[in-house]
C-alpha cells in the first residue's frame, strides 16, 4: 500500500554472499588499492573475467588468494593456540 514502509526480508536468501565482485569491491575486500589489485590480475595471481563490459573476480578466487598468503607465511610465534602446530 502507498505510504507504508517495506520491511527488510529476514530469511536466509537475503543473507547469501555475493559470487562476483568488481575490481574496486574486490580490492576493498583485501584492503588494498586498485592499482595493486590490477597488478595481481595482470600477473595471473588472481583470475578475473570480463562480464558485461566490466572486469569481475569470483569470491572463491579471493578466498584462494588469502589462503595462499596464509600458507606462504606459515606458523609464527605468538599465533593463536588453535593455529599453532602440535609438535
ABEGO torsion letter per residue (X at the ends): XBGBBBBBBABAAAABBBABBBAAAAAAAAGBBAAAAAAAAAAGABBBBBBGGBBBBBAAAAAAAAAAAAAAAEBBBGBBAAABBBX
